[in-house]
Amino acid sequence: MAAKTYWWISAWFLVTVPVIAWDVGYCFMRPRSMKGGDLHWIWRPYALYQEVDYVYGVHALENNDGFTNAQSFMNVVETLLNIVYVYLAHGAQWPGASTIGFGAALMTLSKTILYWLNDYYCGWCNIGHNDALTLLVYWILPNGLWIVVPSLIVWVLGKDIAESLTIASTASKAKGSRAKKNN
């Protein structure tokens, strides 16, 4: 039995690979990747973003705030799991691929919510300086996408996993009933 696949889940996992790689590169290469750094040309849009979200900016770097790179490290793990899911679902057609995709999406969702909660509990210390439009366009909408899509993936793959477990449990019970009758 092959893995049940969804084109949009695989597309999300594959499209996010270069996006996350670019973001991880920026974070791990700070301060060289930041405005004024010799490698900043690769991450030019971050000149604005490091002013919108201080987690990506000079303040976090100068304070040796480990959250930025810690979440980037987790991005690497998530991305590797996303790639493994796509391979197992489409290449190997392993029925258990959904568990890998579910876990990867749950990691993304949890980490992104943690990212938002981190700022909430510090009194919006990293994004509170923005006006509403800047916050909406450059922080809420792009970061919200990393909550909405992984939530949908968790829902769909979680439903598939629950269905598979229900079918397996029903088959196991039926097999046990037949064995008792034959004895």
C-alpha positions in Angstrom: 0.0 0.0 0.0 1.5 3.3 -1.1 1.5 6.5 0.9 -1.5 8.8 0.5 -0.1 12.0 -0.9 -1.4 15.5 -1.5 0.2 17.7 -4.2 -0.1 20.9 -2.1 1.7 19.4 0.9 4.6 18.2 -1.2 4.7 21.5 -3.0 4.8 23.4 0.3 7.6 21.2 1.6 9.6 21.7 -1.6 9.0 25.4 -2.1 9.9 26.2 1.5 13.4 24.5 1.1 15.1 27.4 -0.6 13.2 30.0 1.4 14.3 28.4 4.7 17.9 27.8 3.4 18.1 31.5 2.6 16.8 32.5 6.0 19.1 30.1 7.8 22.0 31.4 5.9 21.2 34.9 6.9 20.9 34.0 10.6 24.0 31.8 10.8 26.1 34.3 8.8 25.3 37.3 11.0 26.9 39.9 11.2 28.4 39.3 7.7 24.9 38.9 6.2 23.5 42.1 7.9 23.4 45.6 6.5 27.0 46.7 6.3 28.4 43.2 6.1 30.5 41.9 3.2 27.9 39.2 2.3 24.8 41.5 2.8 24.3 41.6 -1.0 22.9 38.0 -0.8 20.4 39.0 1.8 19.6 42.6 0.8 15.8 42.4 1.7 16.9 41.7 5.3 18.1 45.3 5.6 14.4 46.2 6.0 13.5 43.0 7.9 16.2 43.4 10.5 14.6 46.8 11.3 11.1 45.3 11.5 11.9 42.3 13.6 14.8 42.9 16.1 15.3 39.1 16.5 17.0 39.4 13.1 18.7 42.7 13.9 21.7 44.2 15.5 20.1 44.3 19.0 19.7 40.5 19.2 23.2 40.0 17.9 24.8 42.4 20.3 22.9 40.9 23.2 24.0 37.4 22.2 20.4 36.4 22.0 20.5 32.7 21.0 16.8 32.5 20.0 17.5 33.6 16.4 20.0 30.8 15.6 18.2 28.2 17.8 15.1 28.6 15.7 17.2 28.6 12.6 18.8 25.3 13.6 15.3 23.9 14.1 14.4 25.2 10.6 17.2 23.0 9.3 15.8 19.9 11.1 12.2 20.7 9.8 13.5 21.1 6.2 15.4 17.9 6.3 12.2 16.1 7.5 10.2 17.8 4.8 12.6 16.5 2.1 12.5 13.0 3.7 8.7 13.1 3.6 8.6 14.0 -0.1 11.1 11.2 -0.9 9.3 8.6 1.3 5.9 9.6 0.0 6.6 9.9 -3.7 9.9 8.0 -4.2 9.8 5.1 -1.8 5.9 5.2 -1.5 6.2 4.2 2.1 2.8 4.1 3.8 4.3 5.6 7.0 5.5 8.8 5.2 2.5 10.7 6.6 4.0 10.4 10.1 7.2 12.1 9.0 5.2 14.9 7.2 3.0 15.3 10.3 5.9 15.6 12.6 7.7 18.1 10.4 4.6 20.3 10.0 4.0 20.1 13.7 7.5 21.2 14.4 7.1 24.2 12.0 3.8 25.1 13.6 5.1 24.8 17.2 8.2 26.7 16.5 6.4 29.5 14.8 3.9 29.8 17.6 6.8 29.8 20.0 8.3 32.6 18.0 5.1 34.7 18.4 4.8 33.8 22.1 8.4 34.8 22.7 7.6 38.3 21.5 4.3 38.4 23.3 5.8 37.6 26.6 8.6 40.2 26.3 6.0 42.9 25.7 6.5 42.9 21.9 10.1 43.8 22.5 11.2 42.8 19.0 8.3 44.0 16.8 6.3 46.5 19.0 8.1 49.5 17.5 6.4 49.1 14.1 3.3 50.9 12.9 0.2 48.7 12.1 0.7 48.6 8.3 4.4 47.7 8.6 3.6 45.0 11.1 0.8 43.6 9.0 2.7 43.5 5.7 6.2 42.6 6.9 5.5 40.4 10.0 2.0 39.2 10.5 1.1 38.1 7.0 4.4 36.4 6.1 4.8 34.8 9.5 1.1 33.9 9.7 1.5 31.8 6.5 3.9 29.6 8.6 1.0 29.0 11.0 -1.8 28.5 8.6 -0.3 26.1 6.1 1.4 23.8 8.7 -1.9 23.8 10.6 -3.7 22.5 7.5 -0.9 19.9 6.9 -1.1 18.7 10.5 -4.9 18.5 10.2 -4.9 16.5 7.0 -2.0 14.2 7.7 -3.3 13.7 11.3 -6.7 12.7 10.0 -5.0 10.2 7.6 -2.9 8.7 10.4 -6.0 8.4 12.6 -7.9 6.7 9.8 -5.0 4.3 9.3 -4.9 3.5 13.0 -8.6 2.9 13.1 -8.5 0.5 10.1 -5.5 -1.3 11.6 -7.3 -1.6 15.0 -10.5 -2.8 13.4 -8.6 -5.4 11.4 -6.7 -6.5 14.5 -9.9 -7.0 16.5 -11.5 -8.9 13.7 -8.4 -11.2 13.4 -8.5 -11.7 17.2 -12.3 -12.6 17.0 -11.7 -15.1 14.2 -8.8 -16.7 16.1 -11.0 -17.2 19.2 -13.8 -18.8 17.1 -11.4 -21.2 15.6 -10.1 -22.4 19.0 
